[in-house]
Amino acid sequence: MAKIINEGTVQYEKKNVPVAEYGWHTTKNLGALLGTKKVHMDIRSLDPNAYSYPYHFHHNAEEVFVVLSGEMTLRTPEGLSVLRQGDVVFCETGATGAHQMYNHTQADCRYLDIVTAADMDMAEYPDTGKVLVMTSGEMYLKGAEKDYFDGEEKPADIWKRLMPVE
């Protein structure tokens, strides 16, 4: 069964972030409303003179942007490009797919953001050297990492509990 959502009937939420230069409103996972299983999608409204997410690329998710109204500037490894209503942008996985948008105008810019649903994805942020690991909707920053052997110092104690008593 086809499901239809009209841009004019969706509700937007202000994305609250601690850095004032990032400012956008977003719908609440249109993909879930539509029942998608392999893609996530939302309509975003990028505020005037505001940036989208920090400059980043994905290791395991492809992303497509469709400009619905307004204009914004796209940053990629190739440089800057002005996007206008009707433009479609595909960002592949890996460093060559790095992207960030900036609304260089005084009016909101609305765009559809479509991302393939990966069981696990990593996003890298070339400007800051951060890595974000995303699994099942949970996000972790690289700074919270653990050494491979943390908590594994006493394997004999575990084995003793598993061994039958003679």
C-alpha positions as CSV (number, residue, x, y, z in Angstrom):
1,M,0.0,0.0,0.0
2,A,1.3,3.4,-0.9
3,K,1.6,5.9,1.9
4,I,1.6,9.7,1.3
5,I,2.9,12.4,3.5
6,N,2.7,16.0,2.3
7,E,5.4,18.5,3.2
8,G,2.7,21.0,4.3
9,T,1.2,18.6,6.8
10,V,4.3,17.5,8.7
11,Q,5.4,19.1,11.9
12,Y,8.9,20.3,12.5
13,E,10.9,20.2,15.7
14,K,13.7,22.6,16.5
15,K,16.9,20.5,16.8
16,N,18.5,21.7,20.1
17,V,22.2,21.7,19.8
18,P,24.8,23.5,22.1
19,V,26.5,25.4,19.2
20,A,24.4,28.3,17.9
21,E,25.8,28.2,14.4
22,Y,24.0,24.9,13.8
23,G,20.3,25.6,13.4
24,W,17.6,23.5,11.8
25,H,14.1,22.1,12.3
26,T,13.3,18.5,11.4
27,T,10.4,16.2,11.0
28,K,10.4,13.1,13.2
29,N,11.7,10.2,11.1
30,L,9.4,10.2,8.1
31,G,10.7,6.7,7.3
32,A,9.1,5.3,10.4
33,L,5.8,7.1,9.6
34,L,5.9,5.6,6.1
35,G,7.0,2.2,7.3
36,T,10.4,2.0,5.5
37,K,12.8,-0.6,6.6
38,K,15.9,0.2,4.5
39,V,16.0,4.0,4.5
40,H,15.7,6.8,7.0
41,M,14.3,10.1,5.8
42,D,13.3,13.4,7.2
43,I,12.5,16.9,5.9
44,R,14.8,19.4,7.3
45,S,14.4,23.2,7.4
46,L,17.8,24.9,7.6
47,D,17.6,28.3,9.3
48,P,19.1,31.4,7.6
49,N,22.9,31.8,8.2
50,A,23.0,28.3,9.9
51,Y,25.0,25.1,9.2
52,S,23.6,21.6,9.0
53,Y,25.6,18.9,10.8
54,P,29.4,19.3,11.1
55,Y,31.4,18.3,8.0
56,H,31.4,14.5,7.9
57,F,31.2,11.3,5.9
58,H,29.7,7.9,6.5
59,H,31.4,4.5,6.2
60,N,28.3,2.4,5.7
61,A,25.5,4.7,4.7
62,E,24.7,6.5,1.5
63,E,22.9,9.8,1.7
64,V,20.7,11.8,-0.7
65,F,19.5,15.4,-0.4
66,V,16.6,16.9,-2.4
67,V,16.2,20.6,-2.1
68,L,12.5,21.3,-1.8
69,S,12.6,25.1,-1.4
70,G,15.2,27.9,-1.0
71,E,18.9,27.8,-1.5
72,M,21.9,26.6,0.5
73,T,25.6,26.0,-0.1
74,L,27.0,22.5,-0.1
75,R,30.5,21.8,1.1
76,T,32.2,18.7,-0.3
77,P,35.9,17.7,-0.8
78,E,35.6,19.3,-4.3
79,G,34.7,22.7,-2.8
80,L,31.5,24.7,-2.5
81,S,28.3,24.5,-4.7
82,V,25.1,26.5,-4.4
83,L,22.0,24.2,-4.3
84,R,18.6,25.4,-5.4
85,Q,15.0,24.0,-5.4
86,G,14.9,20.8,-7.4
87,D,18.6,19.9,-7.0
88,V,19.4,16.4,-5.9
89,V,22.7,15.5,-4.3
90,F,24.1,12.0,-3.7
91,C,26.8,11.5,-1.1
92,E,28.6,8.1,-1.4
93,T,30.3,6.3,1.5
94,G,33.8,7.2,2.4
95,A,35.9,10.4,2.5
96,T,34.8,11.4,-1.1
97,G,31.2,11.6,0.2
98,A,32.0,14.2,2.9
99,H,29.4,16.9,3.1
100,Q,28.0,19.8,5.1
101,M,25.4,22.5,4.2
102,Y,25.2,26.2,5.0
103,N,22.1,28.4,4.4
104,H,23.7,31.5,3.0
105,T,20.3,33.2,2.5
106,Q,17.9,35.1,4.7
107,A,15.1,32.5,4.2
108,D,14.6,28.9,5.4
109,C,15.8,26.2,3.0
110,R,13.9,22.9,3.1
111,Y,15.3,19.7,1.9
112,L,14.6,16.0,2.1
113,D,17.4,14.0,3.7
114,I,17.4,10.3,2.8
115,V,19.9,7.9,4.3
116,T,20.3,4.1,3.8
117,A,19.6,2.2,7.0
118,A,22.7,0.4,8.0
119,D,22.8,-1.9,11.0
120,M,26.0,-0.1,12.0
121,D,27.6,3.0,10.6
122,M,30.6,5.2,11.5
123,A,30.8,8.9,10.7
124,E,34.1,10.7,10.6
125,Y,34.6,14.4,11.0
126,P,37.6,15.5,9.0
127,D,37.8,19.0,10.6
128,T,38.1,17.7,14.1
129,G,39.3,14.1,13.8
130,K,36.3,12.7,15.6
131,V,34.7,9.4,14.9
132,L,31.2,8.6,15.8
133,V,30.0,4.9,15.9
134,M,26.3,4.4,15.4
135,T,24.6,1.1,16.2
136,S,20.9,0.5,16.6
137,G,20.3,4.2,17.2
138,E,23.0,4.5,19.9
139,M,25.9,6.9,19.3
140,Y,29.3,6.8,20.9
141,L,32.2,9.2,20.6
142,K,35.7,7.9,20.1
143,G,36.8,9.5,23.4
144,A,34.7,7.0,25.3
145,E,36.6,4.0,23.8
146,K,37.9,1.1,25.8
147,D,41.0,-0.9,25.3
148,Y,40.3,-4.4,23.9
149,F,41.5,-6.1,27.2
150,D,39.7,-3.7,29.7
151,G,37.8,-6.0,32.1
152,E,39.5,-9.1,30.7
153,E,42.4,-9.2,33.2
154,K,41.3,-12.4,35.1
155,P,40.1,-15.1,32.7
156,A,41.1,-17.8,35.1
157,D,38.5,-16.7,37.6
158,I,35.8,-17.1,34.9
159,W,37.1,-20.4,33.9
160,K,37.1,-21.7,37.5
161,R,33.4,-20.9,37.7
162,L,32.7,-22.8,34.5
163,M,34.8,-25.9,35.4
164,P,33.0,-28.8,37.1
165,V,34.1,-29.3,40.7
166,E,36.0,-32.6,41.1
